[in-house]
Amino acid sequence: MSGSDKQYWISSGFYALLQRGSEFLFGFGGFYLLVRVLSKEDFGAWVLYITLVSIFEMSRAGFLQNGLIKYLVKAEGEAYRNYLNASWWLNGGITLLSAILVLSLAQPLAALWRLPDFVSLCTILAIGLLPFVVFTQTQIVLQARMDFKAIFRISLLRQGLFFALIVGLYLADQQVGVAQLAWMQTGVLSLATAYAFYEARSHWRPFGKPSVQESKELLHFGKFVLGTNLASMLNNSLDKFVLGALLSPAQVASNNVATRLLNFIEVPINSIATVVFPKSAEKAASEGVAALKNIFEQSVGAMLSITLPFFAGLMLMAEPVVLVVAGSEYQDAVPFLRAVLLLALLKPYDRQTGIFLDAIGKPQINLYTVLFSLAVTFGLSWWFIQSMGFMGAAWALVVSVALTVVLKQWVLHRYLQTQPLNAFVYAVKFYPQLWKVMRRKLFRKG
């Protein structure tokens, strides 16, 4: 590994981890307070709302993100400007379609989940999609320029300010409704968008008509990633949606307690994935796909080295952790948590396989595997929840992800000759290396 590569991984990884870590802490802190401020039913309604927000945000970002990064990392001059202009127009178009879709879904979702106020929440969501046009653009451009320090500052403002508002409500013992929380979230996003535009100002180019060629390239690549992200987000959310339809929002709330704790593993996984994608796309462009085999195995190994201790510790301490975090009202989340903890061993493979399929220019294969997972998850969730109740959602998710990981590993092996078990070897090797680094830092002569 060259000195510049090593510096990239250290610096970028540090800020990506800070970003993901702060997002998780603020999100978890807000969750910790909201389960005490809102009733179980209202908290379930809030979970359904923010899940829908995440689906639309991540799907639209995915439509542009991987494709635009793939082209911008190697584009210069006129080509850079053309790709950027094309992305603005595509972003605006997908936003308009998203807003129309949200408003058209308002009444059906309110009826499905027996939540009459959900209609007004969908209106707030549609309005909030507008500032997200600019917010998405800035995040993508900064990631393509590998400016993870700026991304961290933007995230800190957005997540930190919303958390501060929740703390204020909690300390003031202020009654708050789900719609008020939604308006607060939209206002914070608007402020964060203004700051994000300022951070990315040096990377903008004069706005003009989109180039047909660049637009076609982004659209061709993005349609597969959009489908993949949308299917993936729906796949991760189906258990909540089906629970809300077949049982009640109260079960959605308990589900969220378990998944919030499981989200501890998302911090290292997302941090590593954020750093790996632009670098892997660059390597694929300059050295060919053969250079990616070791990066895949090492990045999955790095994720596993962190998730393995987490899996063991939380499996043993699930009951007291849920009691401390959410209270006795949510003890039905304990067995649910122990079941979905198996995902800690599967998620690194699932996430990185998708990243690398995009990096080698195979987004359509990534889409097909996620659609397979979505179909399996929906079928199993509907069947298992009706036959097993609340726990059926957990087992449906675990079985679906396990089958998808096996399929994805088989596909990736065909292109990169990856050996999935090598990741565990790298995970074990990581511990002595980490100890050496810690020993140097702790016991170096001052």
Backbone torsions as a table, in degrees:
resi	resn	phi	psi	omega
1	MET	NA	127.3	-178.5
2	SER	-70.5	165.4	179.9
3	GLY	-63.1	-38.1	-179.8
4	SER	-69.0	-38.7	177.2
5	ASP	-63.4	-43.8	-179.0
6	LYS	-62.0	-42.2	179.5
7	GLN	-64.6	-37.5	178.3
8	TYR	-61.0	-49.4	-176.9
9	TRP	-63.3	-40.4	-178.2
10	ILE	-68.1	-52.3	-176.0
11	SER	-67.6	-50.2	-178.1
12	SER	-65.0	-42.1	179.7
13	GLY	-62.2	-37.1	-179.6
14	PHE	-62.7	-49.5	-177.5
15	TYR	-73.0	-34.3	176.4
16	ALA	-64.6	-39.6	178.4
17	LEU	-67.8	-39.0	176.1
18	LEU	-61.3	-43.2	-179.6
19	GLN	-62.5	-52.6	-178.0
20	ARG	-64.5	-38.1	179.7
21	GLY	-64.8	-44.0	-179.9
22	SER	-68.0	-38.9	176.9
23	GLU	-59.8	-43.6	-179.6
24	PHE	-66.3	-44.8	-177.8
25	LEU	-63.5	-44.4	178.3
26	PHE	-66.0	-41.5	178.6
27	GLY	-64.8	-42.3	179.9
28	PHE	-68.9	-38.9	177.8
29	GLY	-63.1	-42.1	177.0
30	GLY	-63.8	-41.7	176.7
31	PHE	-60.4	-44.0	-178.2
32	TYR	-58.8	-38.7	179.9
33	LEU	-79.7	-38.6	-176.3
34	LEU	-68.1	-32.2	177.6
35	VAL	-67.1	-15.9	178.1
36	ARG	-98.4	-21.3	-179.6
37	VAL	-89.7	-40.1	-176.2
38	LEU	-97.7	153.2	171.4
39	SER	-68.5	164.8	-178.9
40	LYS	-61.4	-38.9	178.3
41	GLU	-65.2	-45.7	180.0
42	ASP	-65.7	-38.4	178.3
43	PHE	-64.9	-37.9	175.3
44	GLY	-61.7	-39.9	177.3
45	ALA	-64.5	-40.8	177.9
46	TRP	-63.2	-40.2	178.8
47	VAL	-62.5	-43.0	178.4
48	LEU	-63.4	-38.3	179.4
49	TYR	-66.6	-50.9	-176.8
50	ILE	-69.4	-25.9	173.9
51	THR	-65.5	-43.1	177.5
52	LEU	-64.7	-41.2	176.5
53	VAL	-58.1	-46.7	-178.3
54	SER	-62.3	-39.3	-180.0
55	ILE	-61.0	-46.2	-178.8
56	PHE	-71.1	-39.3	-179.9
57	GLU	-65.5	-50.5	-175.6
58	MET	-69.0	-35.5	179.0
59	SER	-65.5	-45.5	-179.8
60	ARG	-67.4	-39.9	177.9
61	ALA	-63.4	-42.1	-179.6
62	GLY	-65.5	-30.7	178.7
63	PHE	-56.7	-34.8	-177.8
64	LEU	-106.0	-34.7	-163.9
65	GLN	-57.0	-62.9	-172.9
66	ASN	-65.3	-40.2	178.9
67	GLY	-65.6	-46.3	-178.1
68	LEU	-65.4	-41.4	176.8
69	ILE	-61.8	-44.6	-179.0
70	LYS	-55.5	-41.0	-177.3
71	TYR	-86.2	-35.6	-177.0
72	LEU	-70.1	-30.6	-177.4
73	VAL	-63.6	-22.2	-179.4
74	LYS	-117.8	1.9	-177.4
75	ALA	-90.8	148.1	177.3
76	GLU	-140.6	158.3	173.2
77	GLY	55.6	-125.2	-175.5
78	GLU	-63.8	-38.1	179.8
79	ALA	-63.0	-41.0	178.3
80	TYR	-60.0	-46.4	-178.9
81	ARG	-63.9	-40.3	-178.7
82	ASN	-65.4	-42.9	178.4
83	TYR	-64.1	-39.3	-179.2
84	LEU	-66.3	-45.3	178.4
85	ASN	-61.3	-44.8	-179.9
86	ALA	-59.3	-39.0	-178.2
87	SER	-67.1	-35.8	177.4
88	TRP	-61.0	-47.2	-178.5
89	TRP	-65.8	-42.2	179.1
90	LEU	-65.8	-37.2	178.9
91	ASN	-63.0	-45.1	178.5
92	GLY	-63.4	-39.9	-179.9
93	GLY	-65.7	-45.6	-179.3
94	ILE	-69.1	-28.8	176.8
95	THR	-67.3	-44.0	178.6
96	LEU	-61.0	-44.5	178.8
97	LEU	-64.5	-37.7	179.6
98	SER	-64.7	-43.1	-179.9
99	ALA	-62.6	-41.7	178.5
100	ILE	-63.2	-41.2	-179.5
101	LEU	-65.4	-42.6	179.1
102	VAL	-59.2	-47.7	-177.7
103	LEU	-66.6	-34.3	179.5
104	SER	-73.3	-23.4	179.7
105	LEU	-87.3	-11.6	-172.1
106	ALA	-54.4	-55.9	-177.7
107	GLN	-64.8	-47.2	179.2
108	PRO	-59.5	-40.5	-179.7
109	LEU	-69.3	-39.5	177.6
110	ALA	-60.0	-39.8	179.4
111	ALA	-72.5	-40.8	-178.5
112	LEU	-61.0	-44.1	-176.6
113	TRP	-95.9	3.8	179.5
114	ARG	55.3	47.0	179.8
115	LEU	-128.6	89.3	-176.5
116	PRO	-56.8	-34.2	-177.8
117	ASP	-73.0	-5.6	-177.0
118	PHE	-68.2	-20.2	177.0
119	VAL	-62.2	-47.2	179.2
120	SER	-66.6	-33.5	178.0
121	LEU	-64.5	-38.4	178.2
122	CYS	-66.1	-34.0	176.1
123	THR	-64.0	-43.6	177.3
124	ILE	-62.2	-40.9	178.8
125	LEU	-61.8	-43.6	179.7
126	ALA	-61.4	-40.6	177.8
127	ILE	-65.6	-40.6	-179.0
128	GLY	-66.9	-17.4	178.4
129	LEU	-69.3	-22.8	-176.1
130	LEU	-66.2	-54.1	178.0
131	PRO	-64.7	-20.1	-178.0
132	PHE	-70.6	-15.4	174.0
133	VAL	-58.1	-53.6	-178.9
134	VAL	-69.2	-40.6	-178.8
135	PHE	-59.3	-43.5	178.9
136	THR	-61.4	-46.4	-178.9
137	GLN	-58.3	-45.2	-177.2
138	THR	-65.0	-41.4	-179.7
139	GLN	-62.5	-42.3	-178.6
140	ILE	-67.0	-46.3	-178.4
141	VAL	-63.9	-42.8	179.6
142	LEU	-66.0	-34.9	177.3
143	GLN	-70.1	-39.4	177.0
144	ALA	-63.0	-35.5	176.5
145	ARG	-82.4	0.1	178.6
146	MET	59.1	35.1	178.6
147	ASP	-95.2	72.6	-176.3
148	PHE	-73.7	-19.2	176.9
149	LYS	-66.4	-43.9	178.2
150	ALA	-67.0	-40.0	178.4
151	ILE	-60.0	-39.3	178.4
152	PHE	-62.8	-43.4	-179.4
153	ARG	-63.6	-40.5	179.1
154	ILE	-64.2	-46.1	179.5
155	SER	-62.1	-39.3	179.8
156	LEU	-61.1	-41.5	178.5
157	LEU	-65.5	-49.6	-175.5
158	ARG	-63.6	-52.8	-176.2
159	GLN	-73.0	-39.3	-177.3
160	GLY	-67.4	-39.1	-178.7
161	LEU	-68.6	-41.7	178.8
162	PHE	-65.4	-39.5	177.2
163	PHE	-63.5	-40.4	179.7
164	ALA	-62.0	-37.7	178.0
165	LEU	-65.6	-39.9	178.2
166	ILE	-65.4	-41.3	177.5
167	VAL	-60.6	-42.5	179.2
168	GLY	-60.9	-42.8	178.1
169	LEU	-63.9	-40.5	-178.4
170	TYR	-67.0	-45.1	-178.3
171	LEU	-68.3	-33.0	179.6
172	ALA	-82.5	-2.1	-177.9
173	ASP	53.3	42.5	-175.7
174	GLN	-89.1	128.1	175.2
175	GLN	-70.7	135.7	-177.6
176	VAL	-139.5	143.4	177.6
177	GLY	-100.4	168.2	-179.3
178	VAL	-64.1	-38.0	179.7
179	ALA	-64.5	-38.4	177.5
180	GLN	-63.5	-41.9	177.2
181	LEU	-61.3	-40.0	-179.1
182	ALA	-64.8	-41.5	177.5
183	TRP	-65.1	-40.1	177.2
184	MET	-60.1	-44.3	-179.5
185	GLN	-62.3	-41.4	179.3
186	THR	-66.0	-40.3	177.9
187	GLY	-63.5	-41.6	179.1
188	VAL	-64.6	-40.4	178.3
189	LEU	-60.7	-39.6	179.9
190	SER	-62.9	-42.2	177.3
191	LEU	-65.6	-42.9	179.8
192	ALA	-64.8	-33.0	178.6
193	THR	-65.4	-42.7	178.2
194	ALA	-60.7	-43.3	179.2
195	TYR	-68.2	-38.3	179.7
196	ALA	-63.5	-40.4	178.1
197	PHE	-61.7	-39.8	177.8
198	TYR	-63.7	-43.1	-178.8
199	GLU	-62.3	-35.1	-175.0
200	ALA	-96.4	12.2	-171.5
201	ARG	-59.3	-34.3	-176.8
202	SER	-73.9	-13.0	-177.2
203	HIS	-99.7	-4.7	179.9
204	TRP	-78.8	158.1	175.3
205	ARG	-129.2	159.5	-179.8
206	PRO	-52.2	133.2	-176.3
207	PHE	-79.5	136.7	179.9
208	GLY	-153.9	-164.9	179.2
209	LYS	-68.7	144.2	-179.7
210	PRO	-73.0	141.4	174.8
211	SER	-75.6	134.7	-176.6
212	VAL	-62.5	-44.7	-176.0
213	GLN	-63.9	-48.8	-179.6
214	GLU	-65.3	-36.7	178.7
215	SER	-63.7	-41.4	179.0
216	LYS	-64.0	-40.6	-179.2
217	GLU	-64.5	-46.1	179.4
218	LEU	-66.3	-39.5	-179.8
219	LEU	-66.4	-42.4	-179.8
220	HIS	-63.0	-45.3	179.6
221	PHE	-71.5	-43.5	-173.1
222	GLY	-68.6	-29.6	-177.6
223	LYS	-64.1	-33.4	178.3
224	PHE	-74.3	-41.7	179.9
225	VAL	-68.4	-37.5	175.4
226	LEU	-58.6	-48.7	178.4
227	GLY	-61.0	-40.5	179.7
228	THR	-64.6	-49.2	-178.8
229	ASN	-64.0	-42.3	180.0
230	LEU	-63.9	-45.8	179.0
231	ALA	-65.1	-38.1	-179.7
232	SER	-66.8	-44.5	178.7
233	MET	-64.8	-41.5	176.9
234	LEU	-63.9	-38.1	178.7
235	ASN	-60.8	-42.2	180.0
236	ASN	-74.5	-17.5	-175.1
237	SER	-107.6	-9.6	-174.2
238	LEU	-58.8	-37.4	-179.2
239	ASP	-60.8	-39.6	178.3
240	LYS	-66.4	-45.7	-177.9
241	PHE	-63.6	-43.4	-179.2
242	VAL	-70.3	-37.7	176.0
243	LEU	-61.0	-43.3	179.3
244	GLY	-63.1	-34.5	-178.3
245	ALA	-79.7	-44.0	-174.8
246	LEU	-88.1	-31.2	-179.2
247	LEU	-113.3	-100.3	180.0
248	SER	-163.5	165.4	176.1
249	PRO	-58.7	-23.3	178.7
250	ALA	-63.7	-38.8	176.5
251	GLN	-69.5	-31.6	175.2
252	VAL	-62.4	-39.6	179.5
253	ALA	-62.9	-44.7	179.2
254	SER	-66.0	-39.3	174.9
255	ASN	-56.8	-42.7	-177.7
256	ASN	-66.8	-33.4	176.7
257	VAL	-59.8	-46.7	-179.6
258	ALA	-65.5	-45.3	-177.3
259	THR	-70.9	-28.8	175.3
260	ARG	-62.6	-41.7	177.6
261	LEU	-68.3	-39.4	176.8
262	LEU	-63.3	-27.9	-177.8
263	ASN	-65.6	-8.6	172.6
264	PHE	-54.7	-36.1	-178.2
265	ILE	-73.7	-19.1	-178.8
266	GLU	-69.4	-23.2	-178.8
267	VAL	-62.8	-58.3	178.0
268	PRO	-67.1	-36.5	-178.7
269	ILE	-62.4	-49.9	-179.3
270	ASN	-68.6	-33.8	178.9
271	SER	-63.5	-48.0	-179.5
272	ILE	-66.7	-42.3	-179.1
273	ALA	-62.9	-39.2	179.9
274	THR	-61.2	-39.9	-178.5
275	VAL	-77.9	-36.1	-173.2
276	VAL	-70.1	-39.1	-172.1
277	PHE	-61.0	-53.8	-179.1
278	PRO	-61.5	-34.4	179.8
279	LYS	-71.6	-39.3	179.7
280	SER	-68.4	-37.7	176.2
281	ALA	-62.8	-40.1	177.8
282	GLU	-65.1	-43.8	179.2
283	LYS	-63.8	-42.3	-179.9
284	ALA	-62.4	-37.5	-179.4
285	ALA	-72.0	-36.1	-174.1
286	SER	-94.7	-33.4	-173.2
287	GLU	-119.6	-7.1	-179.0
288	GLY	91.7	166.3	-174.3
289	VAL	-68.3	-21.3	-179.2
290	ALA	-61.1	-25.8	-177.9
291	ALA	-73.7	-8.5	-172.8
292	LEU	-91.7	-14.3	-176.3
293	LYS	-56.1	-52.7	-177.7
294	ASN	-66.8	-36.5	179.0
295	ILE	-61.8	-41.6	178.9
296	PHE	-61.9	-52.6	-176.0
297	GLU	-63.8	-39.4	-179.6
298	GLN	-71.1	-38.7	-179.1
299	SER	-68.9	-40.0	175.7
300	VAL	-65.1	-40.5	177.4
301	GLY	-61.0	-40.3	177.7
302	ALA	-62.7	-40.4	178.0
303	MET	-64.4	-45.7	-178.1
304	LEU	-64.1	-34.6	-179.3
305	SER	-62.1	-25.2	179.3
306	ILE	-92.9	-38.8	-175.7
307	THR	-76.4	-26.5	-178.8
308	LEU	-62.1	-51.1	176.6
309	PRO	-61.9	-36.6	177.9
310	PHE	-61.7	-44.8	179.7
311	PHE	-58.8	-48.3	-177.3
312	ALA	-66.5	-44.7	-177.0
313	GLY	-66.0	-45.1	-176.7
314	LEU	-74.8	-28.8	175.6
315	MET	-61.1	-39.7	-179.9
316	LEU	-76.4	-34.5	-170.6
317	MET	-109.3	20.5	-173.7
318	ALA	-57.3	-46.0	-174.0
319	GLU	-65.1	-52.3	179.0
320	PRO	-65.7	-31.3	179.3
321	VAL	-65.2	-46.4	178.4
322	VAL	-62.5	-40.0	179.7
323	LEU	-61.2	-44.5	-178.7
324	VAL	-69.8	-42.1	-173.4
325	VAL	-74.7	-44.7	-171.5
326	ALA	-119.6	-19.3	179.9
327	GLY	99.2	171.3	-174.9
328	SER	-65.6	-23.2	-179.3
329	GLU	-63.9	-20.6	-174.8
330	TYR	-111.2	24.6	-178.8
331	GLN	-67.2	-17.4	175.9
332	ASP	-68.5	-8.9	177.9
333	ALA	-80.4	-14.1	-175.4
334	VAL	-62.6	-56.8	179.1
335	PRO	-64.0	-31.9	176.7
336	PHE	-62.0	-43.9	-180.0
337	LEU	-62.7	-45.1	-178.5
338	ARG	-62.0	-34.9	178.8
339	ALA	-69.2	-49.4	-175.4
340	VAL	-75.3	-9.7	175.9
341	LEU	-61.3	-22.6	176.1
342	LEU	-58.9	-24.0	178.2
343	LEU	-65.7	-20.9	178.1
344	ALA	-61.5	-27.2	179.8
345	LEU	-90.3	-17.9	-176.2
346	LEU	-100.0	-32.8	-174.1
347	LYS	-58.1	-42.3	179.5
348	PRO	-56.1	-43.0	178.0
349	TYR	-66.8	-44.0	-177.7
350	ASP	-61.6	-46.9	-176.5
351	ARG	-68.4	-47.8	-174.6
352	GLN	-71.3	-31.8	177.1
353	THR	-62.1	-42.7	177.0
354	GLY	-62.7	-42.4	178.7
355	ILE	-60.0	-43.9	-175.5
356	PHE	-76.3	-30.9	173.8
357	LEU	-64.0	-38.0	174.4
358	ASP	-66.2	-41.3	-176.2
359	ALA	-64.0	-32.8	-179.6
360	ILE	-92.6	9.9	174.9
361	GLY	79.4	31.7	178.6
362	LYS	-120.8	51.7	-177.4
363	PRO	-66.0	-26.8	-179.3
364	GLN	-66.3	-35.6	178.1
365	ILE	-68.5	-39.8	176.4
366	ASN	-58.7	-41.8	179.3
367	LEU	-62.7	-44.4	-177.6
368	TYR	-63.0	-40.2	-179.4
369	THR	-68.3	-36.7	179.0
370	VAL	-70.8	-37.5	176.2
371	LEU	-63.1	-37.2	174.7
372	PHE	-60.2	-46.9	179.9
373	SER	-62.7	-40.7	179.7
374	LEU	-61.3	-45.3	-179.6
375	ALA	-63.2	-43.9	180.0
376	VAL	-64.9	-43.9	-179.3
377	THR	-62.4	-43.8	-179.6
378	PHE	-62.8	-47.7	-179.4
379	GLY	-62.3	-46.0	-179.3
380	LEU	-68.4	-38.7	-179.8
381	SER	-62.1	-47.5	-178.9
382	TRP	-62.7	-41.2	-178.3
383	TRP	-72.0	-50.0	-174.9
384	PHE	-68.2	-39.4	-178.9
385	ILE	-66.4	-38.8	178.0
386	GLN	-68.3	-32.0	-177.6
387	SER	-92.5	-31.4	-175.4
388	MET	-115.7	-7.6	-178.5
389	GLY	77.2	-143.6	-174.3
390	PHE	-53.6	-45.0	-177.0
391	MET	-67.3	-19.5	178.6
392	GLY	-60.1	-32.6	179.0
393	ALA	-64.1	-38.9	-179.4
394	ALA	-65.7	-50.0	-177.1
395	TRP	-68.9	-32.1	176.0
396	ALA	-62.3	-42.7	-179.1
397	LEU	-66.8	-44.4	-178.4
398	VAL	-64.0	-47.5	-179.0
399	VAL	-63.2	-42.0	-179.4
400	SER	-62.7	-47.0	-179.6
401	VAL	-64.9	-39.7	179.5
402	ALA	-61.0	-45.7	179.2
403	LEU	-64.0	-39.1	-179.5
404	THR	-67.3	-40.0	179.2
405	VAL	-62.5	-43.4	178.3
406	VAL	-59.4	-45.9	179.6
407	LEU	-62.8	-46.2	-178.1
408	LYS	-64.4	-38.6	-179.9
409	GLN	-66.3	-37.5	177.3
410	TRP	-63.5	-42.5	180.0
411	VAL	-66.2	-48.0	-176.9
412	LEU	-64.4	-35.2	178.7
413	HIS	-60.0	-33.1	179.9
414	ARG	-64.6	-31.5	-176.5
415	TYR	-95.8	-37.4	-173.1
416	LEU	-115.7	-3.2	-177.3
417	GLN	57.0	35.1	-179.9
418	THR	-69.8	151.2	176.3
419	GLN	-118.9	102.4	-173.1
420	PRO	-55.2	-36.5	-177.4
421	LEU	-69.9	-20.0	177.1
422	ASN	-61.2	-27.1	179.8
423	ALA	-61.8	-36.8	178.3
424	PHE	-68.1	-33.9	176.1
425	VAL	-63.2	-46.6	177.9
426	TYR	-64.1	-35.2	179.0
427	ALA	-62.8	-43.7	179.3
428	VAL	-66.8	-39.6	179.4
429	LYS	-66.1	-24.0	-177.2
430	PHE	-66.0	-33.7	-173.6
431	TYR	-63.9	-48.9	176.4
432	PRO	-64.2	-32.8	177.3
433	GLN	-66.1	-40.6	177.6
434	LEU	-64.2	-39.5	178.8
435	TRP	-63.5	-40.3	178.4
436	LYS	-62.2	-42.7	179.2
437	VAL	-64.3	-45.6	-179.7
438	MET	-63.7	-39.6	180.0
439	ARG	-65.4	-39.6	177.9
440	ARG	-64.8	-40.4	-178.5
441	LYS	-71.0	-39.5	-174.6
442	LEU	-80.6	-33.8	-171.7
443	PHE	-115.8	13.1	177.8
444	ARG	-68.8	150.6	-178.4
445	LYS	-70.6	132.4	-174.9
446	GLY	-90.8	NA	NA
